[in-house]
Amino acid sequence: MASEAAPQAPKPSALKRLLLKPKPCSILLLLKDAEQTWYPSKLARVSGSSYVHVINLLTNLKKFGIVASEKKGKQNIFHLTEKGAYLALTLDELAKKCEVAEAEHKLVKQEAPPPHPLPEAPAAQKEKSEAKLAAPEKK
């Protein structure tokens, strides 16, 4: 008897596992602001992540060619590469579309009339009317 193995979902790529989480997304979106000088401790503070987490994330993003760093004195300053800027822009557009969809959902939910009570089934109505007829009247 041959048993068929259940199909398994493909394992997400390392980059997908890395980027599709809230904190890495927020860090990538922060780095999108090229007017700021982004060093690890500042990224950690603004994103609400630990310094160690940010360092590990930046190391991984650097391996994938998403961020680059330059040394200024004792500080390593991080910025997006061209590839990273494209990813951050795409992620930002997706985030904005999600916010619009959520706002539309809330608006539709607020405008929806309250649900009406379901009408009783005919058998239940018949039983009630029979019960009223059978009950003696009080005077």
C-alpha positions as CSV (number, residue, x, y, z in Angstrom):
1,M,0.0,0.0,0.0
2,A,1.6,3.2,-1.2
3,S,0.9,6.3,0.9
4,E,1.2,9.6,-0.7
5,A,3.1,12.2,1.3
6,A,1.2,15.4,1.9
7,P,2.5,18.3,-0.1
8,Q,4.7,20.6,1.9
9,A,4.9,24.3,1.5
10,P,8.2,25.5,0.1
11,K,10.6,26.8,2.7
12,P,10.9,30.5,2.6
13,S,14.2,31.9,1.4
14,A,16.7,33.3,4.0
15,L,16.0,36.9,2.8
16,K,12.3,36.4,3.0
17,R,12.6,35.0,6.5
18,L,14.8,38.0,7.4
19,L,12.7,40.8,5.9
20,L,9.1,39.8,6.5
21,K,9.2,40.5,10.2
22,P,8.1,43.8,11.9
23,K,11.5,44.9,13.3
24,P,13.6,44.3,10.2
25,C,10.9,46.0,8.1
26,S,11.0,49.0,10.4
27,I,14.7,49.2,10.2
28,L,14.7,48.9,6.4
29,L,12.1,51.7,6.3
30,L,14.2,53.9,8.6
31,L,17.2,53.4,6.4
32,K,15.1,54.7,3.5
33,D,15.4,58.2,5.0
34,A,18.8,59.0,3.5
35,E,18.9,62.5,5.1
36,Q,19.5,60.9,8.5
37,T,22.8,59.5,9.6
38,W,22.0,56.0,10.7
39,Y,24.4,54.2,13.0
40,P,23.4,51.0,14.9
41,S,22.6,52.5,18.3
42,K,20.4,55.1,16.7
43,L,18.6,52.4,14.6
44,A,18.1,50.4,17.8
45,R,16.7,53.3,19.7
46,V,14.3,54.5,17.0
47,S,13.1,51.0,16.0
48,G,12.7,49.7,19.6
49,S,15.1,46.9,18.9
50,S,18.1,45.8,20.9
51,Y,21.5,46.9,19.8
52,V,22.6,43.3,19.4
53,H,19.6,42.5,17.2
54,V,20.3,45.5,15.0
55,I,23.9,44.6,14.6
56,N,23.0,41.0,13.6
57,L,20.3,42.3,11.2
58,L,22.7,44.8,9.6
59,T,25.3,42.1,9.2
60,N,22.8,39.9,7.4
61,L,21.5,42.7,5.3
62,K,25.1,43.6,4.3
63,K,25.7,40.0,3.2
64,F,22.6,40.2,0.9
65,G,23.9,43.5,-0.5
66,I,20.9,45.5,0.9
67,V,22.9,47.9,3.1
68,A,26.4,49.2,3.0
69,S,28.5,50.9,5.7
70,E,31.2,53.5,5.8
71,K,33.4,54.2,8.8
72,K,33.3,57.8,10.1
73,G,35.7,58.0,13.1
74,K,34.6,55.3,15.5
75,Q,31.1,55.0,14.1
76,N,29.9,52.8,11.3
77,I,27.3,54.6,9.3
78,F,24.8,52.5,7.4
79,H,22.8,53.3,4.3
80,L,20.8,51.4,1.7
81,T,22.4,50.2,-1.5
82,E,20.5,50.6,-4.8
83,K,19.0,47.1,-4.3
84,G,18.1,48.0,-0.7
85,A,16.5,51.2,-1.8
86,Y,14.3,49.3,-4.3
87,L,13.3,46.8,-1.6
88,A,12.5,49.6,1.0
89,L,10.4,51.5,-1.6
90,T,8.5,48.3,-2.4
91,L,8.0,47.5,1.2
92,D,6.8,51.1,1.9
93,E,4.3,50.9,-0.9
94,L,3.0,47.6,0.5
95,A,2.7,49.0,4.0
96,K,0.7,52.0,2.6
97,K,-1.6,49.7,0.7
98,C,-2.2,47.6,3.8
99,E,-3.0,50.8,5.8
100,V,-5.5,51.9,3.1
101,A,-7.1,48.5,3.1
102,E,-7.4,48.4,6.9
103,A,-8.9,51.9,6.9
104,E,-11.5,50.9,4.3
105,H,-12.3,47.8,6.2
106,K,-12.9,49.9,9.4
107,L,-15.0,52.4,7.5
108,V,-17.2,49.6,6.0
109,K,-17.5,48.0,9.4
110,Q,-18.7,51.3,11.0
111,E,-21.2,52.0,8.2
112,A,-22.7,48.5,8.2
113,P,-26.2,48.5,9.8
114,P,-26.5,46.4,13.0
115,P,-27.6,42.9,12.3
116,H,-31.3,42.3,12.6
117,P,-32.5,39.4,14.8
118,L,-33.2,36.3,12.9
119,P,-36.9,35.5,12.4
120,E,-38.2,32.6,14.4
121,A,-38.7,29.3,12.7
122,P,-42.4,28.6,11.8
123,A,-42.5,25.6,14.2
124,A,-41.4,27.8,17.1
125,Q,-44.1,30.4,16.2
126,K,-46.7,27.7,16.1
127,E,-45.7,26.4,19.5
128,K,-45.9,29.9,21.1
129,S,-49.4,30.5,19.6
130,E,-50.6,27.0,20.8
131,A,-49.2,27.7,24.3
132,K,-51.1,31.0,24.5
133,L,-54.3,29.3,23.5
134,A,-53.9,26.5,26.1
135,A,-53.0,28.8,28.9
136,P,-56.0,29.7,31.0
137,E,-56.8,33.4,31.1
138,K,-56.4,35.2,34.4
139,K,-59.0,37.7,35.4
